[in-house]
Amino acid sequence: MSQKDFLLSLLQRVSGTNQLSLFEGFPRNGTHAANSIPFTFVDLFSGIGGFRLGFERAGGRCLASVEWDRYAQRTYKEWFGEVPLGDIRKIRPADLPDHDVMLAGFPCQPFSIAGVSKKKSLGRAHGFKDLTQGTLFYSLASIAEIKRPPILVLENVRNLLSHDKGRTWEVIQKTLQDLDYVVFHKIIDGADYVPQHRERVFIVCFDHHVFGDRPQFGFPKPPDRKPPKFQSLLEREPDSKYTLSNHLWDYLQEYARTHKEKGNGFGFGLADLEGQTRTLSARYYKDGSEILIPQSGKRNPRRLTPREAARLMGFDDSLPIVVSDTQAYRQFGNAVIPLVAEAVAHEVVKTIAWQVSRSGNGCLIKTAKEK
Ligand SMILES: C[S@@+](CC[C@H](N)C(=O)[O-])C[C@H]1O[C@@H](n2cnc3c(N)ncnc32)[C@H](O)[C@@H]1O
């Protein structure tokens, strides 16, 4: 069989692996899907590695991770056996290893864009150079500019697209295009994978010098199977410390009442045990009000336990929780749902296979550098 035929058959096999098995056979460190094309990646703003788990599952091998929060580093060390590098702004891009895919769930930090409107009024194009140095997106873009990974996969909150009347997204997209990437983006709701409404924008970029102007790429279709019911994720006998005190429960009800009267705000969210929850946020540790669990009898509702928060994000029970409750809620509330990352990764792999088969060149990085 010629190399091209082999790769085409590989592509067909990869195309057939769309079916996701929810929570079963969940990605664990070092286990790779059998029918995948090997590729390498770096995990920037790694948090606890939700992105990494999904991309490993699709056949990727992580070469470096970057995360400065020491509690997230602790979890990452426990799960992956390595401590991520610290502040991304202090990392010299050239010190990172060459990689095929850059993953970055960059923080939804308010963007400071230097003088875009002034330059716009002067009729000048804006982009990379308009980003204030020190902006985390600037760090990410600088790494892309110097390392030239053939593929970037970025993730952020849905509001990134509407922030500052769309100007932030305009600059980000323009920046990536100025760096010669073809940009795809889509809002994906995690509710297709786990019982949680969680909309995130995924931005997938292909180096136009490697993949051409029209890379063959599409975002994943929702899996056929429905996610498990929220109820099925709950612990049988959660500690009573997760039940709201009368004081907090009274406060939340009063808060909801006054805000309803004023016609704004949603107040607390009592979860539908048969359905899906609201979005788990990084501030869940404060009062847990966005996802409260009704309890039988006269008991006040309770908040999620950290293990339930992990499950709501699709993290497997075999992954130990090694930080305090507060840090655990923050980490899970910040994370990428690994099942969503995995679904995106399988589509990225198809594009790699498409590129490899049409170019007959098995090494994406080399191709990028030869341009
Ligand atoms: C939205 S979270 C990413 C979560 C991650 N993708 C996951 O699946 O767990 C953003 C992360 O960026 C980290 N971060 C923020 N500023 C940073 C910096 N200057 N250097 C490195 N990491 C940073 C935060 O600590 C946070 O964990």
The ligand as an SDF file (V2000), in Angstrom:
LIG
                    3D

 27 29  0  0  0  0  0  0  0  0999 V2000
   -9.7590   29.7330   31.7180 C   0  0  0  0  0  0  0  0  0  0  0  0
   -8.4540   29.0070   32.5900 S   0  0  0  0  0  0  0  0  0  0  0  0
   -7.9340   27.6950   31.5340 C   0  0  0  0  0  0  0  0  0  0  0  0
   -8.3820   26.3650   31.9890 C   0  0  0  0  0  0  0  0  0  0  0  0
   -7.8160   25.1670   31.2640 C   0  0  0  0  0  0  0  0  0  0  0  0
   -7.9450   25.3070   29.8410 N   0  0  0  0  0  0  0  0  0  0  0  0
   -8.4160   23.8610   31.7680 C   0  0  0  0  0  0  0  0  0  0  0  0
   -8.9810   23.0920   30.9930 O   0  0  0  0  0  0  0  0  0  0  0  0
   -8.3450   23.5890   32.9640 O   0  0  0  0  0  0  0  0  0  0  0  0
   -7.1590   30.1710   32.3970 C   0  0  0  0  0  0  0  0  0  0  0  0
   -5.9200   29.8250   33.1600 C   0  0  0  0  0  0  0  0  0  0  0  0
   -4.8950   30.7520   32.8220 O   0  0  0  0  0  0  0  0  0  0  0  0
   -4.0600   30.9010   33.9590 C   0  0  0  0  0  0  0  0  0  0  0  0
   -3.2600   32.1330   33.8120 N   0  0  0  0  0  0  0  0  0  0  0  0
   -3.6760   33.4150   33.9350 C   0  0  0  0  0  0  0  0  0  0  0  0
   -2.6610   34.2620   33.7500 N   0  0  0  0  0  0  0  0  0  0  0  0
   -1.5700   33.5170   33.5090 C   0  0  0  0  0  0  0  0  0  0  0  0
   -0.1970   33.8260   33.2440 C   0  0  0  0  0  0  0  0  0  0  0  0
    0.2310   35.0910   33.2020 N   0  0  0  0  0  0  0  0  0  0  0  0
    0.6660   32.8190   33.0260 N   0  0  0  0  0  0  0  0  0  0  0  0
    0.2350   31.5170   33.0700 C   0  0  0  0  0  0  0  0  0  0  0  0
   -1.0410   31.1670   33.3400 N   0  0  0  0  0  0  0  0  0  0  0  0
   -1.9380   32.1470   33.5490 C   0  0  0  0  0  0  0  0  0  0  0  0
   -5.0490   30.9460   35.1070 C   0  0  0  0  0  0  0  0  0  0  0  0
   -4.4270   30.6480   36.3430 O   0  0  0  0  0  0  0  0  0  0  0  0
   -6.0910   29.9150   34.6640 C   0  0  0  0  0  0  0  0  0  0  0  0
   -5.8450   28.6620   35.2260 O   0  0  0  0  0  0  0  0  0  0  0  0
  1  2  1  0
  2  3  1  0
  2 10  1  0
  3  4  1  0
  4  5  1  0
  5  6  1  0
  5  7  1  0
  7  8  2  0
  7  9  1  0
 10 11  1  0
 11 12  1  0
 11 26  1  0
 12 13  1  0
 13 14  1  0
 13 24  1  0
 14 15  1  0
 14 23  1  0
 15 16  2  0
 16 17  1  0
 17 18  1  0
 17 23  2  0
 18 19  1  0
 18 20  2  0
 20 21  1  0
 21 22  2  0
 22 23  1  0
 24 25  1  0
 24 26  1  0
 26 27  1  0
M  CHG  2   2   1   9  -1
M  END
$$$$
